[in-house]
Amino acid sequence: MVLIPKIACPKTALDYRPITLLNSDYKIFMRCMKTRLSTIFPHVIGPHQQCLVAGRNILNATCAIRDSISVAKQNKQSHMLISLDFDHAFDRVRHNYLLQRMMELNIDPAFIACLRNIMAVSNSKLLVNGHLTQAFPVERSVRQGCPLSMHLFALTLDPLLQNISCIYPMNTDTIIRAYADDVTIVAVDATILPRMYQCIQQYSRETGAQLNEKKTKAMYIGKEDKIPLPSWLSIHSSIKILGVTFFNDLSQTIRYNWNSVTNAVRHVLSAQKFRFADLVKRAQYINTYALSKAWYMAQILPIPSLIGKKLRSATGWFLWNRQILRVPRDQLTLEKSQGGLGVFDPYTKALSLFVYRNLLHVQGQEMTSPSHSSLNGSP
């Protein structure tokens, strides 16, 4: 087991994330178990969890939050966006609770027995400054690094999501989205907050989870009525969820996030400006890595035209190694067979991704991963 720093200057053990380095034979076997469990996952996991189930992805969660803010603002409703944070969520799962949960779901007893036997003999050694400690038994947690860990954690979290959804009034839409351990809730009524906390406390007693009240945040959305807050919630003007910083105003959300993406792209291009001497490799780096954050953000928030110009300038500066452009940019966006390099135009592709994603959302379909070539043209 190795410790990966969560922050730039870790000071305590809580500032590290334990990652387990497992044997290859163990990982192959657990991958087989994961494949078996995945076949029944759509039937045992509720609709609130957006990972691990075919047809659901991280964009379902972020776009649902975006739409909730827009609807509350348009209808002048007073809601609250809540982001729950559980301290070391994967490391606190109790094995007994997990196995009991699997039995309640009528999962194959042979599968459960196999997992129980593996957990009973699991042990780890801690790698500190290049030295290994003595082996110690792993009596709780789903080990990060195990192919099955995400599935097992989702099984333990699902009862909490279902219980919270049950406290909503019958005539309101339940907005609860989870992606692994990132849980986001839109509270439509302040009266549900005490019952929500009771659900969290009950979940914590049964599973060993612990709500991190310092990192659990709330934000008013829509009409900003000052709803009385319980002690376990703190109000903020913005909340960062799954890589997107949300404000109560969508225009501010768009500006802030796209400016952050632009700065991040400029940073990675500047860090690699002396690495690639070949023009083709620079083009590949732009397409596959430098603009990856832009492709993610483009499926959630529309790209402003000014940001498109800035990204185009930054990638052009990197492509020609800080020299004057020798070939028109439109020529470089063509396929190689047409005399170009296949370099993506940031603004065109970002618009294409946003339109494509939202058209499928309107049609009630889920987005599969489109090939880059299919989005290389105009929207």
N, C-alpha and C positions, 0 to 999 in steps of 0.2 A: 504494500500500500504506500503510495506516494502522496505528499501534501502539495496541492497547487494553490498558490496565493490567490485570494479573491480580489484583493486591492493592491495598489502599488507598494505600499509600505506596511505589511502585516505586523501587528504587535502582539496579538494573542492567538491561541489555538483556534479560536472561533473565526479568525480571518483566513483560514485555509480550508480548501475543499479536498476531502480524501478521495482519491481515485485508485481503484484496485487494479493491479496488473495481474491478470489471470493466465493460467496455463492454456496453451492452444487447444489441447484435447478437451478441457473443461468448456472453453468457449464454443467449440464445435458442437458439443453435446447440448449446451444450453441454447444454441441457435436452433437446433432441431426441436427442442421443447417450445421455443418461442414460435416457431412455424406452426406447430400443432395448436398452441393456444390462440394464435391469431385467427384461426378459422372460426372460432366461436365468439371472438371479441365483439363483433357488432351486436350479438344477442345478449351479452352480459354487461355491457357498458352503456350507460344512459347517454342521451343526446348532448349533454353539456360538455363532455370531454371531447376535445377537438383533435387529439393525436391518436395514432395507432389504429384508427378505423379507416378503411378505404372510403374515399369520398369526403373526408374531413381533413383539414389542414390548418396551419397557423393563421392563414388569411381569413378563415371563417371567424376566428376570435377577434382579430383586429378590425375587420370590416363591421362586425356586429357592434363593437364599441363606438366606432365612428358614426354609424347610423343611429345609435341610441342618443348620442349627443345632438345630432342634427334634428331628430324628431322631437326631442325635448325642447330644443331651442325654438323650433318652428311652432309647436303647439303651446308654448309658454308654460310648460309643465315644470314643476320643481322636483327634480330627482337628485340622486347622489350616486356617484361612481366610486366603488370601493375596490381596492386592490389588496387582497390578502397575502401575507407573507408568512410562511412557516419556517421556523428556524431549523436548518439542516433536515429538510423534510425527508429525504431518502434514508438518512442515517438513523432515524428514530422509529422506523416501522417495526412493530413487534411481530415476531414470527407466528406466535400463536393466533393473533388476530388475523393475520394474512391467511393462514391455513383454514381457520374457521370460516372466513369469508368465502374461500374457494369451495368449501363443502356446502355452504348455503346456496351457492350458485349451481350446485349439482355438476361440478367439474369431475371428470373421470377420477375415481378414487386411486387408481394406479398412478395417474399423473401426480396427484397430491402426495401420495406415499413416496414417490421418487424425489419430489422436491423436499419433503420433510427429511429424508435420509441425507440429502446433500447439505441441507442447512445444519443438521445435527453434527456433521464432521467438519464444517467450514472453520477455517482459521486463517489468520493474516499475520504478516510481519510488517512493521513500520520501517520505511526507509528514511533515515534522518542523517543528513550530511554524509551520504554515501555509505552509511553503516546500517545493517539490519538489526532490529530488536529481536527478542525471543518471540516465538509464535504465541498468539492469544486467540481464544475462541471468539467467533462472531456470533453474539447472542441476539442481536437485533440488526435492523437495517436491510435494505435491498442494495447490494453493492454496486456503486457506480463503476461501470466498466464491464458489467455482466450484460450479455445481450438480452436477458429476460427482465432486467431491472425495471425498465419503464413500464412494461405490462403489469408487473406485480404491484408497482406503486399505484398505477391507475385503478387497479382493483380495490386497493385500500381507500383511495380518495373518493370513489364514486358514491358511497353511502352519504358522505357529507354533502355532496352536490345535490343528491336526491332529497335529503332532509331540508336543505335550505329552500329548494324549489317548492316544497310543500307548504311553507309558511306564507307564500305569496297569496294575496286575495284571488279568488277564482276568476274575476273579471279583468285581470291584468296579465300582460305578457311577461313571462318569466325570462329575464335576461341574466343568465349565468353562463360564463364561458371559462373553461379551464384548458390550458395547454400544459400537460404534465402537472407540475406543482404550482404553476402560475394561475391563480384563481381571481377572476374579475366578476363583480356583481353590480348590477344597477338596482339600487334600492328605490322603489317607487313610493314608498311610504315609510316615514320615520318610525312607525309603530312596529315594524318588523325587525328593527335593529336589536332590541333585547332578545328576541327569540332566535335571531341569527347567532348571537353570541352564545346562547345556550346550546345550539347545535354544534358550534365550534368546540365548546368546552366538553361536551359529551364525546365528540370525536377524539379530542385530545386524551381523555381518560382511557378510552378503549384502545387507541392505536399507539400512544406514546408521543403523538405530535405535540408541538408547542408553537402557539401563535407568537410571532415576533411583533409585538405591538409598536415597537419603534419604527419598523419598516412597513407596517400596515397603514395605508394612506386612503384618504377620502377626498373627493372633489365635488363641489356643487356643479350640476349641469342643468341647462335650461334656465328657467327663472330662478335666480339665486336667492331664494328664501332661506333665512338662517335657521336651518333645522337644528334643534338641540342635539349635541353629539355626546355619546357615551365616552367614558374615560379611555377605552381601548382604541378609539379612532382619533386621528388628527387630521385637520383640514389642510389642503394644499391648493395652490393655484394651478398646478399641473401634476400629471402622473405619467411616468414612463412605464408602458406595458408592452412586452414582447418587442422591444426595440423602437417603439413609437411613443413620442411624448405628446400626450393629449392635453388640450386646453378646453375650456368651455366654449371658446370661439373657434370654429373650424378654420377660418381664414388665418388665425394666429397659429393653429396647429400645422397648417400647410407651410406657412412661411418658416416657422422654427425648424421643422423636420427637414425640409429641403435645403435650408441653409446649412444644417448640420451634415447632411449627406454631401453637399458640395465641399465643405471643409474637409471631410473624411477622404473624399476622392483626391483632392489636392494633396493631402498629406501622404497617401500611399504612393501617388505618382512622384512626388518629390523625393520620397525615401528610396525609390527604385530608379531614379533618373540616370545613374551611371552603370546600372546593372546590365541592360540589354543594348548591345551595339547593333543588332540586326533589326531592320524595320519590321519584318514579318513577326518576330517574337514580341516586339512592342505592341503590335496590333493584337496579337493573341492575349497578351497580358491585360490590355484594356478591356477586351470582350469578356474574358473569363473571371477576372478578379477585381480589377480597379473599379468597375462599375456595378459590381454585384449588389452593393447596398442600394444603389439607385434602382435596380430592377425590383428589389423587394419593396421599396417604398412606393414605386410607381403603381403597384397593384392595390395600394391602399389609398393614396392621396394623389390628386392630379398634379402634374408638374407645371409650375409657372414657366412662361416663355423665357423670362430673364434667367431662370436657373438653367434652362436648356442651353442658352447661349454661353453661360459660364462653364458648364460641363464640356461643351464642345470646344471652347477655348483651352480649357485645362488639358483635355486629351490631345488636342492638336499640338500644344506646347510639348507634351511628353513624346508624342509620336515622332516629331522632327527634331528631338533632342535640343529644344530651346532655340531653334533656328527658324528662319522665315519659311513658311509653307511652300514647298516646291511643287506640289500637285494639289489641285482643288480638292476640298474635302468631299464633295459630292462624288468625285471620281473614286476616292478610296472606299466609299461605302458600297461600291459595286462588287459583285463576286469576282473571284480571281479569273474565271473564264472570260469575264468582260473587261479585264484590265485593271481591276481594283484589288483591294486587300480584304474585303468583307468586314471593314471596321463599322461597328454599329454607330448610328447617329443617336446620341443620348436622348434628345428631345423626341424624335420620331418613335423610337422603340418604347420610351416611357409612356407616351400617349397610347401606343398600340396595346401595351400591357394593361393600362387602366381601362380602356374601352372594352377589351376582350374579357377581362375579369368581370366587369359590371354587366355586360351583356349576358354572360352566363348566369350571373346572380339573378338578373331579372327573369331569365327563362327557367329559373329553379334548378339549374344544373350546377355541378361542381367542376372546378377547373382542374384539368389534368396538366401535367407539365408540358408546355408547348416547346417545340424545338426552336432554337435560336433563328434558324433560317426562315421559319414561318412568320417571324415578327420583324424581319429585317427590312420590309418595305414600308410604305406609308400606311397610316392607320385607316 
